[in-house]
Amino acid sequence: RPANSFMLYRQILQPIILALNPGRDSKDASKIIAELWRSEDAVSKLFYKQLSEVNRRQHRIKYPSYKFLPR
């Protein structure tokens, strides 16, 4: 399943947050990243939205018959 804009943002920031905060776990990093995401301006969020669209298109090409089926 292709990552949405927030998940791409989180994927990039998580290793940085964990490296800068030794002793913190992924749960703590997720909270910090969520706060950072909420404080991002519209231009930054648009960048990640466009990145997720590129990701989605590439996923569609690679897996043309993929269909997300929630449980």
Short mmCIF file of the C-alpha atoms (twelve columns), coordinates in Angstrom:
data_MODEL
# 
_entry.id   MODEL 
# 
loop_
_atom_site.group_PDB 
_atom_site.id 
_atom_site.type_symbol 
_atom_site.label_atom_id 
_atom_site.label_alt_id 
_atom_site.label_comp_id 
_atom_site.label_asym_id 
_atom_site.label_seq_id 
_atom_site.Cartn_x 
_atom_site.Cartn_y 
_atom_site.Cartn_z 
_atom_site.pdbx_PDB_model_num 
ATOM 1  C CA . ARG A 1  0.000   0.000  0.000   1 
ATOM 2  C CA . PRO A 2  1.487   3.369  -0.918  1 
ATOM 3  C CA . ALA A 3  2.294   5.691  1.971   1 
ATOM 4  C CA . ASN A 4  0.268   8.853  2.496   1 
ATOM 5  C CA . SER A 5  1.848   12.269 3.023   1 
ATOM 6  C CA . PHE A 6  2.101   11.953 6.807   1 
ATOM 7  C CA . MET A 7  3.612   8.477  6.638   1 
ATOM 8  C CA . LEU A 8  6.309   9.704  4.241   1 
ATOM 9  C CA . TYR A 9  7.024   12.622 6.593   1 
ATOM 10 C CA . ARG A 10 7.218   10.211 9.532   1 
ATOM 11 C CA . GLN A 11 9.440   7.796  7.603   1 
ATOM 12 C CA . ILE A 12 11.961  10.582 6.994   1 
ATOM 13 C CA . LEU A 13 11.864  12.125 10.469  1 
ATOM 14 C CA . GLN A 14 11.706  9.070  12.734  1 
ATOM 15 C CA . PRO A 15 15.399  8.068  12.470  1 
ATOM 16 C CA . ILE A 16 16.415  11.690 13.045  1 
ATOM 17 C CA . ILE A 17 14.157  12.088 16.097  1 
ATOM 18 C CA . LEU A 18 15.386  8.799  17.582  1 
ATOM 19 C CA . ALA A 19 19.043  9.727  16.958  1 
ATOM 20 C CA . LEU A 20 18.580  13.127 18.621  1 
ATOM 21 C CA . ASN A 21 16.683  11.649 21.575  1 
ATOM 22 C CA . PRO A 22 18.519  8.556  22.841  1 
ATOM 23 C CA . GLY A 23 16.406  6.462  25.153  1 
ATOM 24 C CA . ARG A 24 13.166  7.425  23.440  1 
ATOM 25 C CA . ASP A 25 11.153  4.740  21.691  1 
ATOM 26 C CA . SER A 26 9.092   4.782  18.498  1 
ATOM 27 C CA . LYS A 27 5.943   5.672  20.436  1 
ATOM 28 C CA . ASP A 28 7.577   8.846  21.791  1 
ATOM 29 C CA . ALA A 29 8.986   9.658  18.358  1 
ATOM 30 C CA . SER A 30 5.514   9.310  16.822  1 
ATOM 31 C CA . LYS A 31 4.090   11.837 19.278  1 
ATOM 32 C CA . ILE A 32 6.877   14.320 18.522  1 
ATOM 33 C CA . ILE A 33 6.494   13.824 14.775  1 
ATOM 34 C CA . ALA A 34 2.708   14.291 14.985  1 
ATOM 35 C CA . GLU A 35 3.235   17.618 16.768  1 
ATOM 36 C CA . LEU A 36 5.780   18.679 14.150  1 
ATOM 37 C CA . TRP A 37 3.389   17.704 11.352  1 
ATOM 38 C CA . ARG A 38 0.583   19.780 12.860  1 
ATOM 39 C CA . SER A 39 2.916   22.782 13.011  1 
ATOM 40 C CA . GLU A 40 4.088   22.466 9.382   1 
ATOM 41 C CA . ASP A 41 2.940   25.151 6.969   1 
ATOM 42 C CA . ALA A 42 0.773   24.465 3.926   1 
ATOM 43 C CA . VAL A 43 3.735   24.563 1.521   1 
ATOM 44 C CA . SER A 44 5.583   21.817 3.411   1 
ATOM 45 C CA . LYS A 45 2.471   19.659 3.616   1 
ATOM 46 C CA . LEU A 46 1.875   20.200 -0.105  1 
ATOM 47 C CA . PHE A 47 5.385   18.910 -0.831  1 
ATOM 48 C CA . TYR A 48 4.631   15.658 1.021   1 
ATOM 49 C CA . LYS A 49 1.209   15.406 -0.619  1 
ATOM 50 C CA . GLN A 50 2.845   15.650 -4.055  1 
ATOM 51 C CA . LEU A 51 5.466   13.113 -3.013  1 
ATOM 52 C CA . SER A 52 2.720   10.718 -1.917  1 
ATOM 53 C CA . GLU A 53 0.970   11.177 -5.277  1 
ATOM 54 C CA . VAL A 54 4.184   10.223 -7.105  1 
ATOM 55 C CA . ASN A 55 4.519   7.252  -4.774  1 
ATOM 56 C CA . ARG A 56 0.892   6.249  -5.445  1 
ATOM 57 C CA . ARG A 57 1.386   6.415  -9.236  1 
ATOM 58 C CA . GLN A 58 4.555   4.317  -9.058  1 
ATOM 59 C CA . HIS A 59 2.739   1.783  -6.893  1 
ATOM 60 C CA . ARG A 60 -0.128  1.619  -9.411  1 
ATOM 61 C CA . ILE A 61 2.348   0.940  -12.243 1 
ATOM 62 C CA . LYS A 62 4.225   -1.702 -10.268 1 
ATOM 63 C CA . TYR A 63 1.069   -3.403 -8.919  1 
ATOM 64 C CA . PRO A 64 -1.719  -2.704 -11.441 1 
ATOM 65 C CA . SER A 65 -4.169  -5.186 -9.934  1 
ATOM 66 C CA . TYR A 66 -3.629  -4.106 -6.308  1 
ATOM 67 C CA . LYS A 67 -6.782  -3.219 -4.439  1 
ATOM 68 C CA . PHE A 68 -6.781  -2.186 -0.781  1 
ATOM 69 C CA . LEU A 69 -9.177  -4.365 1.196   1 
ATOM 70 C CA . PRO A 70 -9.528  -3.222 4.817   1 
ATOM 71 C CA . ARG A 71 -10.219 -6.000 7.295   1 
# 
